[in-house]
């Protein structure tokens, strides 16, 4: 068992260096945008609109990466897909480091976003296929744990490093991933799907240790495997379309519950609460994410996936409702304003109004981030790595990743339009309503996958 765990954990560690790189990509913009808005070089200086694009263009690259990753993961395999995605990571940072104008910055961010999209698809699939059921939840949750660790790492490093040197640092994890993954096995399920039985046995020997019964597990995988190839007409089959619809819905709810909107205002909320250093405030938020994602990883195989989604959804619904209450109290006359900038209006609110109840915004922010990290952050990515049949895993995962990143882009870019139309309090109450809808969806449609093999989960959907 010790040999098994060591080798399996080693393979997982090599794979989650990809999500660590992904986290550095997401966290890079937070410390860098303020620096680039004040830089002396006019060709690199960002105005407000350019800063918005610098942060959000990553999501467009990641959406494209989801499509490409869905193709690669089925054609060249899980292992090689992970090794290949290190190329756009490194090349993207090289473009950023050598940037002479804003368009080079955009291009570099687009490339790192492309790699992030591939990573967010391939790594959960790789980990779910090399793990055994007793630890699959914990190891699968490490994907989100490493993402938030990367974000926190970028926040901390950004306090002392200039933007070019921070880009150099951010390129390291992907290089290490390329090195480590070259020594790791391909997943047994992919190898068996390619009729490479001897290589699949060797992979199981590496992952489970020499004393495990590899033949029994190999036969179980073969019994659940279906012939290669997926016709479009097969999407009429409930065993294919039901898990796809569940996965797409999970990705949709993960974004429309308001995570990007809340994080967008995080630094300013802390500033209004008299936190002197907004960068340190970002570190605090990142630390909360890491701590509660780690808690989720430790307990998910005991509590189950649905319980964490319930707890997370309730916490997020209450905290976004509190955000709406905060804005309602601070900005009682917002409907009479034509300026959609919430924080412009905060500055013109009644003197002392927001400082008297700033604790409400800070508590709401902390609860929301903790709630998201506990369930709706890691669990959707874990579930979509478990529920798809082998032959549809690439295209279905690609559709889910595309949905996630496109919704992330829309919510981030259109947030001010929501504020103009619904007001600030109305927007956050809408997020709270989506959290409540996500709870209902979880109760009726999301299956509990705790302790089941991937073959058992596939059988469950065939019987529905």
C-alpha positions in Angstrom: 0.0 0.0 0.0 2.9 2.4 0.8 4.5 1.7 -2.6 1.1 2.2 -4.3 0.4 5.5 -2.5 3.9 6.9 -3.2 3.8 6.2 -6.9 0.2 7.3 -7.3 0.9 10.5 -5.3 4.0 11.1 -7.4 2.0 10.9 -10.6 -0.7 13.2 -9.2 2.0 15.7 -8.1 3.5 15.7 -11.6 0.0 16.4 -13.1 -1.0 19.1 -10.7 2.0 21.2 -11.5 -0.2 22.1 -14.5 -3.0 23.6 -12.3 -0.2 25.3 -10.3 0.9 27.0 -13.6 -2.8 27.8 -14.3 -3.1 29.5 -10.9 0.0 31.6 -11.6 -1.7 32.7 -14.8 -4.9 33.8 -13.0 -3.0 35.5 -10.2 -0.5 37.3 -12.4 -2.8 40.1 -13.5 -3.7 41.2 -9.9 -0.3 42.6 -8.9 0.8 43.5 -12.5 -2.1 45.6 -13.6 -1.5 48.4 -11.0 2.2 48.4 -12.0 1.4 48.6 -15.8 -1.1 51.4 -15.3 1.7 53.6 -13.8 4.6 52.5 -16.0 6.6 55.3 -17.7 6.6 53.6 -21.1 3.5 54.8 -23.0 3.6 51.7 -25.3 3.1 49.4 -22.3 1.0 51.6 -20.1 -2.6 50.3 -19.6 -5.7 52.5 -19.4 -8.8 51.2 -17.7 -10.2 49.4 -20.7 -6.8 47.8 -21.6 -6.4 46.7 -18.0 -9.8 45.0 -18.2 -8.8 43.1 -21.4 -5.4 42.2 -19.9 -7.2 40.4 -17.1 -10.0 38.8 -19.1 -8.3 37.8 -22.4 -7.0 34.8 -20.5 -10.6 33.4 -20.4 -10.9 33.6 -24.2 -7.6 31.7 -24.6 -8.8 29.2 -22.0 -12.1 28.7 -23.9 -10.1 27.9 -27.1 -7.8 25.6 -25.0 -10.9 23.7 -23.8 -11.8 22.9 -27.4 -8.2 22.0 -28.3 -7.8 20.0 -25.1 -10.9 18.0 -25.9 -9.3 17.0 -29.2 -5.8 16.3 -27.8 -6.9 14.2 -24.8 -8.5 11.6 -27.0 -6.1 11.7 -29.9 -2.6 11.8 -28.3 -3.5 10.8 -24.8 -3.6 12.4 -21.3 0.1 12.3 -20.6 1.3 13.8 -23.9 -1.4 16.5 -23.8 -0.1 17.7 -20.5 3.5 17.7 -21.8 2.4 19.6 -24.9 0.6 22.3 -23.0 3.8 23.4 -21.3 4.9 24.9 -24.6 2.2 27.7 -24.8 2.8 28.3 -21.1 6.5 29.0 -21.5 6.2 30.7 -24.9 3.4 33.0 -23.6 5.6 34.2 -20.7 8.5 34.7 -23.1 6.3 37.0 -25.2 5.2 38.9 -22.0 8.8 39.2 -20.8 10.0 40.6 -24.1 6.8 42.7 -24.7 7.4 46.1 -26.4 3.7 47.1 -26.6 0.3 46.3 -25.2 -0.6 43.9 -28.1 2.4 41.7 -27.2 1.0 41.6 -23.6 -2.4 40.5 -24.9 -0.8 37.8 -27.1 1.3 36.4 -24.3 -1.8 36.3 -22.0 -3.8 34.6 -24.7 -1.1 31.9 -25.0 -1.0 31.3 -21.3 -4.8 31.2 -21.3 -4.7 28.6 -24.1 -2.4 26.4 -22.0 -4.6 26.9 -18.9 -7.7 25.7 -20.9 -5.9 22.5 -21.9 -4.7 22.0 -18.4 -8.1 22.5 -16.8 -9.5 19.8 -19.0 -6.7 17.2 -19.1 -5.4 17.2 -15.5 -8.8 16.2 -13.8 -9.2 13.4 -16.5 -5.6 12.1 -15.9 -6.0 12.1 -12.1 -9.4 10.4 -12.1 -8.1 7.7 -14.4 -5.0 6.8 -12.5 -6.6 7.0 -9.0 -8.5 4.3 -7.2 -12.0 5.1 -5.7 -10.9 5.5 -2.1 -8.6 8.5 -2.8 -10.0 9.8 -6.1 -11.9 12.6 -4.5 -9.0 13.8 -2.4 -6.5 13.6 -5.4 -9.1 15.2 -7.7 -9.6 18.1 -5.3 -5.9 18.8 -5.4 -6.5 20.3 -8.9 -8.4 23.3 -7.4 -6.0 23.3 -4.4 -3.0 23.9 -6.7 -4.9 26.5 -8.7 -5.6 28.6 -5.6 -2.0 27.9 -4.4 -0.7 29.3 -7.7 -2.9 32.4 -7.3 -1.7 33.0 -3.8 1.9 32.4 -4.9 1.5 35.1 -7.6 0.0 37.5 -5.1 2.9 37.0 -2.6 5.6 37.1 -5.3 4.0 40.2 -6.8 4.6 42.2 -3.6 8.4 42.2 -4.3 8.9 41.3 -8.0 8.5 43.5 -11.0 6.2 42.3 -13.7 8.9 40.9 -16.0 10.6 38.9 -13.2 7.2 37.7 -12.0 6.6 36.3 -15.5 9.9 34.5 -15.3 8.9 32.9 -11.9 5.5 32.0 -13.3 7.1 30.0 -16.1 8.9 27.6 -13.8 6.1 25.2 -12.8 5.2 24.3 -16.4 8.9 23.5 -17.1 9.1 21.3 -14.0 5.8 19.6 -15.1 7.2 18.8 -18.5 10.3 17.1 -16.8 8.3 15.1 -14.3 5.5 14.0 -16.6 8.1 12.5 -19.0 8.7 9.8 -16.3 5.0 9.2 -15.5 2.8 6.5 -17.1 -0.2 7.1 -19.4 -3.5 6.2 -17.9 -4.5 2.5 -18.0 -7.9 3.3 -19.4 -6.5 5.2 -22.4 -4.0 2.5 -23.1 -6.6 -0.2 -23.0 -8.8 1.9 -25.3 -5.9 1.8 -27.7 -5.5 -2.0 -27.3 -2.1 -1.6 -25.5 -2.8 -4.2 -22.8 0.8 -4.9 -21.8 1.5 -1.1 -21.4 -1.7 -0.8 -19.3 -0.5 -3.6 -17.0 2.9 -1.8 -16.7 1.1 1.5 -15.8 -1.1 -0.3 -13.2 2.1 -1.9 -11.7 3.6 1.6 -11.4 0.5 3.1 -9.9 -0.7 0.3 -7.6 2.6 -1.4 -6.7 3.9 -4.8 -7.7 1.7 -6.7 -5.2 -1.7 -5.5 -6.3 -3.9 -7.7 -8.6 -3.4 -5.8 -11.9 -5.2 -8.4 -14.0 -8.5 -8.0 -12.0 -8.5 -4.2 -12.3 -7.5 -4.5 -16.0 -10.5 -6.8 -16.7 -12.8 -4.4 -14.8 -11.7 -1.5 -17.0 -12.0 -3.6 -20.1 -15.5 -4.7 -19.1 -16.6 -1.1 -18.8 -14.7 0.1 -21.9 -16.6 0.6 -25.2 -15.4 0.6 -28.7 -13.5 3.6 -29.8 -15.2 6.4 -31.7 -18.3 8.5 -31.0 -21.0 9.3 -33.5 -23.1 12.4 -33.1 -26.2 10.3 -33.1 -25.0 8.7 -29.9 -25.7 11.9 -28.1 -29.3 10.9 -28.2 -28.3 8.1 -25.7 -29.1 9.1 -22.1 -25.8 7.5 -21.0 -24.0 10.2 -23.1 -26.2 13.3 -23.0 -27.3 13.1 -19.3 -23.7 13.4 -17.8 -22.9 16.0 -20.5 -25.9 18.2 -19.5 -25.0 17.8 -15.8 -21.4 18.7 -16.4 -22.3 21.8 -18.5 -24.8 22.9 -15.8 -22.2 22.5 -13.1 -19.7 24.7 -15.0 -22.5 27.3 -15.7 -23.5 27.5 -12.0 -19.9 27.7 -10.9 -19.5 31.0 -12.7 -23.0 32.6 -12.4 -23.0 32.3 -8.6 -20.7 35.4 -8.7 -17.1 34.3 -7.9 -15.4 36.5 -10.5 -17.6 39.5 -9.6 -16.9 39.2 -5.9 -13.1 38.7 -6.4 -13.2 41.8 -8.8 -14.1 44.0 -5.8 -12.0 42.2 -3.2 -9.2 44.8 -3.0 -11.5 47.8 -2.9 -13.7 46.2 -0.2 -10.6 45.8 2.0 -9.5 49.4 1.2 -12.9 50.8 2.3 -12.6 48.7 5.5 -9.3 50.7 6.2 -6.9 48.0 5.2 -3.8 50.0 4.4 -2.2 47.5 2.0 -4.5 46.2 -0.7 -1.9 43.7 -2.0 -1.7 42.1 1.5 -5.5 42.0 1.5 -5.3 39.9 -1.7 -2.9 37.6 0.1 -5.5 37.2 2.9 -8.2 36.3 0.3 -5.8 33.9 -1.4 -4.9 32.3 1.9 -8.6 31.7 2.7 -9.1 30.0 -0.6 -6.1 27.7 -0.1 -7.1 26.7 3.5 -10.7 25.9 2.7 -9.8 24.1 -0.6 -7.4 22.0 1.4 -10.2 21.2 3.9 -12.4 20.1 1.0 -9.7 17.9 -0.3 -9.3 16.2 3.1 -12.9 15.5 3.7 -14.5 15.0 0.3 -14.0 11.2 0.2 -15.8 10.9 3.6 -18.6 13.5 3.2 -19.3 13.0 -0.5 -19.5 15.4 -3.3 -23.2 16.5 -2.9 -22.9 17.4 0.8 -20.0 19.8 0.0 -22.1 21.4 -2.8 -25.0 21.9 -0.4 -22.9 23.5 2.3 -21.0 25.6 -0.2 -24.2 26.7 -2.0 -25.9 27.8 1.3 -22.9 29.8 2.5 -22.5 31.5 -0.9 -26.3 32.3 -1.1 -26.2 33.9 2.4 -23.0 35.9 1.7 -24.1 37.3 -1.7 -27.4 38.3 -0.1 -25.4 40.1 2.6 -23.4 41.8 -0.2 -26.6 43.0 -1.7 -27.7 44.3 1.7 -24.4 46.1 2.1 -24.8 48.0 -1.2 -28.5 48.7 -0.4 -27.4 50.4 2.8 -24.4 52.3 1.4 -26.0 53.3 -1.9 -29.7 53.9 -1.1 -30.2 56.3 -4.1 -28.2 54.3 -6.7 -31.2 54.2 -9.1 -30.9 58.0 -9.6 -27.3 57.7 -10.7 -26.2 57.3 -14.3 -22.7 56.2 -13.4 -22.4 52.4 -13.2 -19.1 52.5 -11.3 -20.0 51.2 -7.8 -16.9 52.5 -6.2 -17.3 56.0 -7.7 -20.7 56.0 -6.1 -19.3 54.8 -2.8 -17.0 57.8 -2.7 -20.0 60.0 -3.1 -22.2 58.2 -0.6 -23.1 59.7 2.7 -19.9 60.4 4.7 -19.1 57.6 7.0 -21.9 55.3 5.7 -19.7 52.6 4.3 -17.1 52.8 7.0 -19.8 52.1 9.7 -20.8 48.9 8.0 -17.7 48.0 6.1 -17.4 44.9 8.4 -20.5 43.5 6.6 -18.7 43.6 3.3 -15.5 42.1 4.7 -17.3 39.3 6.5 -19.4 38.6 3.4 -16.3 38.5 1.2 -14.6 36.0 3.6 -17.6 33.8 3.9 -18.2 33.8 0.1 -14.5 32.8 -0.7 -14.5 30.2 2.0 -17.8 28.7 0.8 -16.8 28.6 -2.8 -13.4 27.0 -2.0 -15.2 24.4 0.1 -17.5 23.1 -2.6 -18.4 24.9 -5.8 -14.7 25.6 -6.5 -13.2 22.0 -6.5 -16.3 19.7 -6.8 -17.5 20.6 -10.3 -14.1 19.9 -11.8 -13.9 16.6 -9.9 -17.4 15.5 -10.9 -16.9 16.2 -14.6 -13.7 14.1 -14.5 -15.8 11.1 -13.1 -19.2 11.0 -14.9 -18.4 10.9 -18.6 -18.1 7.6 -20.5 -14.6 6.8 -21.7 -15.4 7.2 -25.4 -17.1 10.6 -24.8 -14.7 12.0 -22.2 -12.7 14.2 -24.5 -15.6 16.0 -26.3 -17.8 16.2 -23.2 -15.0 17.6 -21.1 -14.2 20.1 -23.8 -17.8 21.3 -23.9 -17.7 21.8 -20.1 -14.4 23.7 -20.1 -15.7 25.9 -23.0 -18.9 26.6 -21.0 -16.9 27.5 -17.9 -14.5 29.9 -19.5 -17.1 31.6 -21.8 -19.3 32.2 -18.7 -16.3 33.5 -16.8 -15.6 36.0 -19.6 -19.2 37.1 -19.9 -19.7 37.6 -16.2 -16.5 39.5 -15.9 -17.0 41.8 -18.9 -20.7 42.4 -18.5 -20.7 43.0 -14.8 -21.0 46.8 -15.1 -24.0 46.3 -17.4 -25.7 44.2 -14.8 -25.0 46.9 -12.2 -26.5 49.6 -14.5 -29.6 47.5 -15.2 -30.3 45.9 -11.9 -28.3 48.2 -9.5 -25.5 46.8 -7.3 -27.8 45.3 -4.6 -30.0 43.7 -7.3 -27.0 42.2 -9.0 -25.7 40.5 -5.9 -29.2 39.3 -5.0 -29.4 37.8 -8.5 -26.1 35.9 -7.7 -27.8 34.7 -4.4 -30.8 33.5 -6.4 -28.5 31.5 -8.7 -26.8 30.0 -5.6 -30.3 28.8 -4.5 -31.1 27.4 -8.0 -27.7 25.5 -7.9 -28.8 23.9 -4.6 -32.0 22.6 -6.2 -30.1 21.4 -9.3 -27.6 19.5 -7.1 -30.5 17.9 -5.1 -32.3 16.5 -8.1 -29.7 15.9 -10.8 -26.1 15.5 -9.5 -25.3 11.9 -8.7 -23.2 11.0 -5.7 -19.9 9.4 -7.0 -18.2 8.8 -3.6 -16.4 5.4 -3.5 -17.5 4.3 -6.9 -15.2 3.2 -9.7 -15.5 5.1 -13.0 -17.0 1.9 -14.6 -19.7 1.8 -11.9 -20.5 5.5 -12.5 -20.8 4.8 -16.3 -23.1 1.8 -15.6 -25.3 4.0 -13.4 -26.0 6.4 -16.3 -26.7 3.5 -18.7 -29.4 2.3 -16.4 -31.1 5.7 -15.9 
